[in-house]
Amino acid sequence: MTTSKLLDPGFELTLRPMRYPQFYERYRDAIRNTWTVEEVDFSLDLNDLRHKVGPAERHLIERLVAFFATGDSIVANNLVLNLYRHVNAPEARMYLSRQLYEEALHVQFYLTLLDTYLPDPAARAKAFAAVENIPSIRRKAEFCFRWMDSVHRLERLETRAQRRQFLLNLVCFAACIEGLFFFGAFAYVYYLRSRGLLHGLASGTNWVFRDESGHMAFAFEVIRVAREEEPDLFDDELKAQVLRMLCEAVDCEYRFAEDVLSGGVAGLSLRDMRQYLEYVADQRLAQLGLPRHFGARNPFPFMDLQDVQELTNFFERRVSAYQVGVTGEVGFDHAF
């Protein structure tokens, strides 16, 4: 029976005895959180776009959906090419398989969103090519590739240096892309919802928000376990790299905010957006077990309420619309 650690090279296939039952539980939780794009009703959004949205808000929305068009594809590619083969526990790979499905679901949601919001084929084509033709989005993509592609050519994590490379990829993936870039985008969505706009977008984003929160929790648990199993991976040098990465991510997302809010959106200032990004970055540092750096407070009360509203929405609707029952119990100490 193998006693290999989570990031040891190889491809462990044995589920009994289960070494990391917490990953299996996260897989089960994700299965319960099942939704479909067909449940999202965009009919009210179309009326808002025609009659209630001014030029500044329209620019915000178009930039937002252009980012969404490419963001989850970057995440899905990293899952397949870089993460799945290096997390050496079958129960963890079960969760990653489910996460890949959820990323595909998000891509479908954003595809439907763009087709609905941008009826002009040329506008849609431009949005889908945002990485090439919108500098603020290209900058974010370049940041992602610079930090994540360092492990793309690694077949096996044979050395301590390679495992550190992998952890930096995972931190970028969870803390910066899913945990900062997407949370910045969610803030724009929920700001619009607080003004009574685009309820279809907000409804779908509720489900994406719940998925992304699960993805982050899984990734941070992988990092915690790896750190527990090999404490010297997280030395002062790695901690400094993580802080530098998050500071770069805040700057990168702030440049996107400058673009998004360039028309002057009432109720959203660049100063508040910067403060919100710094607040979120501090949250991610804390989740990584590192000291907060910015000391920022959340300037957006509509984001403070998000978790509460999300749960309220969950229980107000038909359970079958959200949750698929998983029957049968698994004992984690069972052996064959």
Protein Blocks (a to p, Z undefined) as FASTA:
>chain_A
ZZbdfklgcjdfbfbdcfblmlmmmmmmmmmmgcdfklpccklmmmmmmmmccfklmmmm
mmmmmmmmmmmmmmmmmmmmmmmmmmccfklmmmmmmmmmmmmmmmmmmmmmmmmmmmbl
klmmmmmmmmmmmmklmmmmmmmmmmmmmmmmpmbdfbfklmmmmmmmmmmmmmmmmmmm
mmmmmmmmmmmmmnopakllmmmmmmmmmmmmmmmmmmmmmmmmmmmmmmmlmgfklmmm
mmmmmmmmmmmmmmmmmmmmmnopghiafklmmmmmmmmmmmmmmmnopacfklpacfbl
klmmmmmmmmmmmmmpcfklmmccdehiddfkbcZZ
